[in-house]
Amino acid sequence: AEREEATRANPLPENTLVVIQAEDFSGQGGGEVGVSAKKTGAVGEALLGWDPVGHWIEWTVEAPAEGYYHLTMKYCSALALCERELKVNGEVIEPFKPVIFPGTGGWANGSDDWRLFTVPNPVAEHPLLVKLNKGSNVLRLTNANGRGVNLDYLAVHSPDVEPTQAMLVEALGEQK
């Protein structure tokens, strides 16, 4: 409720969208992620082998404004219930519930198994609001249960944006 009130009081500029290729991560620990250009339907390269419990990957995100964003990822997994702890700038965003990725049916080995996933609020029926500062922010996802997820790209966006794969791919091209 606090996040929702702050979002209404200080909304982000409309159509705010920042997309980051997964392979452009700025750090990792507790394991060594693989990078592959051979995943069907991926844009550029994709991360794989993010399987050990405690293996974390982080990205530096340049937010154009301070405020509350939604986080959307393009991922695939043959496994269900893949859990990741989400931290932003060293703070756990939702301390009682990890982000849980549903299975997509495969690893994008010969078929396009990718799905967009906007991180849900675990106690409400809308996306989780993630606070970012204006400028540089560090977003970290840590494997919480040892189940694998392949990742193509991540996007932080204002709540008014309803992301599609076409929109996110176009934004990636514009940001280069």
C-alpha positions in Angstrom: 0.0 0.0 0.0 2.9 2.3 0.8 4.5 1.7 -2.6 1.1 2.3 -4.4 0.5 5.5 -2.6 4.1 6.8 -3.4 3.5 5.8 -7.1 0.3 7.8 -7.3 1.9 10.8 -5.5 5.0 10.9 -7.7 4.4 9.1 -11.0 7.1 8.3 -13.4 7.1 10.0 -16.8 4.7 8.2 -19.2 6.1 5.5 -21.4 9.4 5.2 -19.4 11.2 2.0 -20.6 14.7 0.7 -20.1 15.7 -2.7 -21.5 18.9 -4.5 -20.7 20.3 -7.6 -22.5 20.8 -10.4 -19.9 24.3 -11.0 -21.1 25.2 -7.4 -20.2 25.3 -8.3 -16.5 27.6 -6.4 -14.3 28.5 -9.1 -11.7 27.8 -12.6 -10.5 28.8 -14.9 -7.6 28.1 -18.4 -6.3 28.4 -19.9 -9.8 29.3 -19.2 -13.4 26.5 -18.5 -15.8 26.8 -19.6 -19.4 26.1 -17.3 -22.4 24.8 -18.8 -25.7 23.9 -17.3 -29.1 22.2 -20.6 -30.1 18.9 -20.2 -28.3 15.9 -20.2 -30.6 14.0 -16.9 -30.5 16.6 -15.1 -28.4 17.6 -11.5 -29.2 21.4 -11.7 -29.4 22.8 -14.0 -26.7 21.0 -15.5 -23.7 22.1 -16.6 -20.2 21.9 -20.3 -19.2 23.2 -22.6 -16.5 22.0 -20.3 -13.7 21.2 -23.4 -11.6 23.1 -23.5 -8.2 21.3 -22.3 -5.1 22.9 -19.0 -4.1 24.1 -18.2 -7.6 23.4 -14.5 -8.1 23.6 -12.3 -11.2 23.3 -8.5 -11.2 22.7 -5.8 -13.7 23.4 -2.1 -13.5 20.2 -0.2 -14.6 20.3 3.5 -15.5 16.9 4.8 -14.4 15.8 8.1 -16.0 13.8 9.2 -13.0 13.4 8.2 -9.3 10.2 6.2 -8.7 8.5 2.9 -8.7 8.9 0.7 -11.8 7.7 -2.7 -12.9 10.2 -5.4 -13.8 9.6 -7.6 -16.8 11.9 -10.4 -18.1 12.0 -12.6 -21.2 12.9 -16.1 -19.9 12.4 -19.8 -20.5 12.6 -22.9 -18.4 11.5 -26.5 -18.7 11.1 -26.5 -14.9 8.2 -25.1 -12.9 8.5 -23.0 -9.7 12.0 -21.5 -10.3 12.6 -19.1 -7.4 14.8 -16.0 -7.4 15.3 -13.5 -4.6 15.1 -9.9 -5.9 17.4 -7.2 -4.5 17.7 -3.6 -5.7 20.7 -1.6 -4.4 21.3 -4.2 -1.8 17.8 -4.3 -0.4 15.5 -7.3 -0.6 12.4 -6.0 -2.4 9.9 -8.6 -1.1 11.4 -10.3 2.0 8.7 -12.9 2.5 8.3 -14.2 -1.0 10.8 -15.0 -3.8 10.0 -14.3 -7.5 8.5 -17.5 -8.8 8.9 -18.2 -12.6 6.3 -20.6 -14.1 7.7 -23.2 -16.5 7.5 -22.3 -20.2 7.9 -25.8 -21.6 11.5 -25.8 -22.6 15.0 -24.3 -22.9 14.6 -22.7 -26.4 16.7 -25.5 -27.9 15.0 -25.7 -31.3 11.6 -24.2 -30.3 10.7 -20.7 -29.1 9.9 -21.4 -25.4 10.5 -17.8 -24.3 7.8 -15.9 -22.3 7.5 -12.4 -21.0 7.1 -12.3 -17.2 6.3 -9.2 -15.2 7.2 -9.8 -11.5 3.9 -10.0 -9.6 3.2 -8.6 -6.2 2.8 -11.7 -4.0 0.0 -10.2 -2.0 -2.0 -8.3 -4.6 -3.2 -9.0 -8.1 -0.9 -6.5 -9.9 2.8 -6.2 -10.7 5.3 -5.6 -7.9 6.4 -2.0 -7.6 10.2 -1.8 -7.5 11.8 1.5 -6.3 14.7 2.8 -8.4 16.8 5.9 -7.8 17.5 8.3 -10.7 20.7 7.2 -12.3 22.6 4.0 -11.5 20.9 1.1 -9.7 22.0 -2.4 -9.1 19.4 -5.1 -9.6 20.3 -8.6 -8.3 18.5 -11.9 -8.8 19.7 -14.9 -6.7 18.7 -18.5 -7.3 16.8 -19.6 -4.2 15.9 -23.2 -5.0 18.4 -24.6 -7.5 16.0 -24.7 -10.5 17.3 -23.3 -13.8 16.0 -20.3 -15.8 17.4 -19.0 -19.1 17.2 -15.3 -19.5 17.2 -13.2 -22.7 16.6 -9.6 -21.4 15.1 -7.5 -18.6 13.1 -4.3 -18.7 12.2 -1.8 -16.1 9.2 0.4 -17.0 6.6 2.8 -15.7 3.4 1.2 -14.6 1.5 2.6 -17.7 3.6 0.5 -20.1 2.2 -2.9 -21.1 5.3 -4.5 -22.6 5.3 -6.8 -25.6 8.2 -8.7 -27.1 8.1 -6.5 -30.2 8.1 -3.3 -28.1 11.1 -4.5 -26.0 13.1 -5.6 -29.0 12.5 -2.2 -30.7 13.7 -0.4 -27.4 16.8 -2.6 -27.4 17.6 -1.4 -30.9 17.0 2.2 -30.1 19.2 2.1 -26.9 22.3 0.9 -28.8 
